[in-house]
Amino acid sequence: MDENVSLDQVRNDLIEDGFSEIDLRPILPSLEDVFVTLTNNLKD
């Protein structure tokens, strides 16, 4: 996710799209997240 987008903005966008019960919090990426990102970057 783009670090320039605040959690409040994401929350507001989700509410506008009909998602009313939202629990957002930052998490650290897992090794799997890093692998998927790096693999996807190889395709470009």
C-alpha positions in Angstrom: 0.0 0.0 0.0 1.2 3.5 -0.7 2.6 5.0 2.5 1.4 8.4 1.4 -2.2 7.3 1.9 -3.4 7.6 5.5 -5.4 5.0 7.3 -8.2 7.5 7.7 -8.4 8.0 4.0 -8.5 4.2 3.4 -11.2 3.9 6.1 -13.3 6.7 4.5 -13.0 5.1 1.1 -14.1 1.7 2.3 -17.0 3.2 4.2 -18.1 5.0 1.0 -17.9 1.7 -0.8 -20.3 0.1 1.7 -17.9 -1.5 4.2 -19.2 -0.4 7.6 -17.3 -2.5 10.1 -13.6 -1.8 9.5 -10.5 -2.5 11.7 -7.4 -1.1 10.1 -3.9 -1.2 11.6 -0.4 -1.2 10.1 1.4 -4.5 10.1 5.0 -5.5 9.3 5.4 -7.4 6.0 6.0 -11.1 6.3 8.7 -13.0 4.3 5.9 -14.2 2.0 4.9 -10.6 1.3 8.4 -9.7 0.4 8.8 -12.7 -1.8 5.5 -12.0 -3.7 6.5 -8.3 -4.2 9.9 -9.2 -5.5 8.5 -11.9 -7.8 5.9 -9.5 -9.2 8.6 -6.9 -9.8 10.6 -9.4 -11.9 7.6 -9.6 -14.3 7.8 -5.9 -15.2 
